[in-house]
Amino acid sequence: MTNLQKRILTSLIVLPLSIFFVFKGGYLLLSFLLLVFFIANYELFSVFKKKTTILFLDLTLILALFSIYHLRDNSWESFYLLVWFIILTVCSDIGGYVFGKIFKWKKLTKISPRKTLSGVLGSFIVSLFSLFIMENILKYNIEIKWFEPKFFFVAIILSLIAQAGDLIISYFKRLEKIKDTGKILPGHGGIFDRIDSLMFVIIFGFLLHNFNIIP
């Protein structure tokens, strides 16, 4: 089985399972988040040696998990924003991967050699598709106007945050001279390899909602 096949198979299992716990909320979601926290901490202390790196990543993880739990059980609006943040992050990652593979423009940075300028552009473009998903597929009796200009602007910002989050984790892994943070997710690596972008998007999105910038 190739790495891509492992990646797809793992995604088909992990993504629906994660969505299930997010939709259930309450103690089920809390239990799931605690499981993620403990596995991620095992990774942290296993592969990273620098205390500042461990502290930064652990604090980022805690803030992200807290934000997920708060957004899910706060209100219907915040719940749908959480769903949007997750979908946007997935769209941004897919856009970066597909455009990077097809167009193969100039390399972006030595921190992550596979990142290209075409991938950056693809991430921005496909992240906007998340708004169409929310408006036309997941539309519910919630007064969120997904096609408002501010959401297009926020989508671009969140895609930028997602890409920056990916590069930040790549930078820390490069310092430790490791490729992955773990092996628990075949084709992906460890927990931090899978949620690197999402952590930063969730935290930033949580702040935007708390300061009433969105919805």
Residue pairs with C-beta under 8 A, 6 or more apart in sequence:
1 9
3 187
4 187
5 187
6 186
6 187
7 186
7 187
7 188
8 187
9 186
9 187
10 185
10 186
10 187
10 188
11 187
11 188
14 185
14 194
15 90
18 32
19 86
21 28
21 29
21 32
22 29
22 68
22 72
22 82
22 83
22 86
25 72
25 73
25 79
26 73
29 68
29 69
29 72
29 73
30 69
33 65
33 68
33 69
36 65
36 191
36 195
37 61
37 62
37 65
39 182
39 184
39 191
40 61
40 190
40 191
40 192
40 195
41 58
41 61
42 182
43 181
43 182
43 184
43 190
43 191
43 192
44 54
44 57
44 58
44 181
44 192
45 54
46 182
47 176
47 178
47 181
47 182
47 190
48 54
48 57
48 172
48 176
48 181
49 176
50 175
50 176
53 172
53 175
53 176
56 172
57 169
57 172
57 192
60 199
60 200
60 203
61 192
61 199
63 199
63 203
64 195
64 198
64 199
64 200
64 202
64 203
67 202
67 203
67 205
67 206
68 82
68 202
70 78
70 206
71 78
71 79
71 81
71 82
71 85
71 202
71 205
71 206
71 209
72 78
72 79
72 82
73 79
76 140
76 142
77 142
77 143
77 144
77 215
78 209
80 134
80 138
80 140
80 142
80 144
81 144
81 205
81 209
81 214
81 215
82 202
82 205
83 134
83 138
84 130
84 131
84 134
84 146
85 158
85 198
85 201
85 202
85 205
86 198
87 130
87 133
87 134
88 127
88 130
88 155
88 158
88 159
88 162
88 201
89 158
89 162
89 197
89 198
89 201
91 126
91 127
91 129
91 130
91 133
92 123
92 124
92 126
92 127
92 158
92 159
92 162
92 163
92 197
93 123
93 162
93 166
93 197
94 126
95 119
95 122
95 123
95 124
95 125
95 126
95 127
95 159
96 115
96 119
96 120
96 122
96 123
96 126
96 163
97 119
97 122
98 122
98 126
99 116
99 118
99 119
99 121
99 122
99 123
99 125
99 126
100 114
100 115
100 116
100 118
100 119
100 122
102 118
103 116
103 118
103 122
104 116
104 118
105 116
105 117
105 118
106 116
106 117
107 113
107 115
107 116
108 115
108 116
108 117
108 119
108 120
109 115
109 167
111 167
111 170
111 171
111 174
112 166
112 167
112 170
115 163
115 166
115 167
120 163
123 159
123 162
123 163
124 156
124 159
124 160
127 155
127 156
127 158
127 159
127 162
128 152
128 155
128 156
130 155
131 146
131 147
131 151
131 152
131 155
134 144
134 146
135 146
135 147
143 215
144 215
145 151
145 215
150 213
150 214
151 214
154 208
154 213
154 214
157 204
158 201
158 204
158 205
161 197
161 200
161 201
161 204
162 197
162 198
162 200
162 201
163 197
164 200
165 196
165 197
165 198
165 199
165 200
165 201
166 196
166 197
168 196
168 200
169 181
169 192
169 193
169 196
170 196
173 179
173 180
173 181
179 189
180 188
180 189
180 190
180 193
181 189
181 190
181 191
181 192
181 193
182 189
182 190
182 191
182 192
182 193
183 189
183 190
184 190
184 191
185 191
185 193
185 194
188 194
205 214
208 214
209 215
